[in-house]
Amino acid sequence: MNFRYKLTNFEWDTLALTPLWIFPTMALADGKFDEKEKNALFIISKNINKFNNTLLQEIFDYYNNNFDSILSKFYEDNRNIKKGLKDVADILETKVPTDIATNFKKIMIAIAYYIANASGDEFTGKVSPRERKTLVELANSLKFNILHFEEKPTLYDIITLLEK
């Protein structure tokens, strides 16, 4: 759909920063970024085309050709993660078709959950209370409507794409 050329540079860069805000926030929610979370990140990036979201695929195609540039923008960006994700939500709501925007948010939350679930104690639960709180904060910052969890694809559907 070429979202990049339908948005301002600021809007495109903001959307492109979304995964860079999600990954480390979730991976560091429990205070450490361990090997299992690194492996989860590798699996996600390797399988990004399975998510069937044109915006996400365009962002990762952009990463493949411009990663140093987007990483520089990430480090230069003055917004905190909460503000950045609220800006993402505003752009999605006003500039991206609703079905693609909703699915993009759902994928970001599923990715965050997948990273959180990658490590942790099998007996006490792989997702720690701090990680659960972070998931809720990420969903709230993205202005994700809880009712969308029931729509297809579900979070479970999205996460199982990574396990195939």
N, C-alpha and C positions, 0 to 999 in steps of 0.2 A: 504494500500500500504506500510505501515511501513516506512514512511519517516524518522522517528527518527533514524533508523539503516542504512539509506542510506546517511546520512549527518554526518558531523563532530559534535562533541558536541557543538562547538561554533555556527555552522550554525543552529542546532536544537534549541539551547537556544535562538538565535536571533529570529527565527520564533515564538517560544513560547512566546516571550515577546511582539509580535505585539499587541494582544488585550489589554495588560497592558499599552501600549503606547497610543493606540487609546481611550480607555474609559475615563481616567482622562483628557486627552487633550481636548476632546470634551466637557465633562461635565463641565470643568472649563473654557471653552472658554469665557463664559459670566461672569466669576468672582465668580461663586458659584455653588456648587453641591447640588441641592435641592432634595426633596423627590420624585418628578416626575421623575427625572433623575435616582435616585436610583431604583425606580420601573421599569424603562425602562431597566436598567442593569439586574435586576432580571428576567424580561421577556425574555431578550436575552439569558441569561445563561440557563434558563429553556427550551428554544426552539432551542438550538444550533443544534440538530440533524435534524431539518427541512431544514437546509441550503444545504444539499446534497453536501458537500465538504469534501472529505476524509482527507485532510490536517487539516482543521479546527476541524473536529471531533477528529482526533488524538491528536491535541493540547489540546482540552478540556478534553479528556480522561486522558491525561498526567496531566492536572491540578487537576483532581479528586484524583489522587494518589500521587501527588508531589507538591501540591500548596505551602506549606511552602518553599520548595526548590526553586521553580521558583520565588516566591516573594522575597526571599533573593537575587537571581540573579538580579532581577529587581532593587533592592536598591543598589546593588554593581556595576551595569553597569555604566560605565563612559560616555557613549554616550548620547548626547542630542537626543530628539525625532526625529528631522529631520534626523540626521546621522543614528540613529537606523533604521528608516523606509527606508532610502536609502539602507542600508545593507540588509534589508528584501527584497527589490525589486531586488537587485543583486542576492541574493540566489534564489529567485523565478525564475528569468530569466535564471539561469544557471543550477539549480538542480531539478526543479519541472516541470512536463509537462505543456505546455502552457495553456491548457484549465483549469486545476486545479489552476494554478497560477493566471490567469486572474480572475477567479471566486472568488478566495480568496481575491484579492484586492478589487473587487467589493463588496463583503460581508463586508469587513472592512469599506468601505466608506458608505455602506447602514446602518451599525450599528452606525457609527458616526452620520449620518443624523437622525436616529431614536432617538438617545440620545438628539441631538440638538432640535428636534421637540417635545420632551416630555414635555417641559415646555416653558413658554413664553406667551406673550400677544396675545390673539385670534384676537384682532383688528389690531395690528401693525405687526403681523406675528410672528409665533412661533419660527422661526429660526432668530436669531438676525444677524445684519451685521457682527459682530465680529465672530459669529459661522459660517457664510457663508465663511468668509475669512479663518477660521481654516479648514473648509472642503476642500477648494481649496489647502491649504498648505499640508494637509494630502495626498490628491490625488497626488499632485506633488511629494512629498517625496517618495510615493510608485511607482512613475513613471507610473502612471495610464494613459493609452491612452484614451482620451475622446471618441474615436470612439467605444470603448467597451461598452459605456453606451447604445448604440442602440441594442446590442446583447442580446439574451435571456440567462439567466433570466435578466430582466431589474432591476434597483434599486427598482422600484415599486413592481415588482414580489417578490423580496427578502424581502422588508419591510412588505408586506401583509402576508408573512408567519408568522410573529410575531403577527399578529392580528387575527389569526384563532384559 
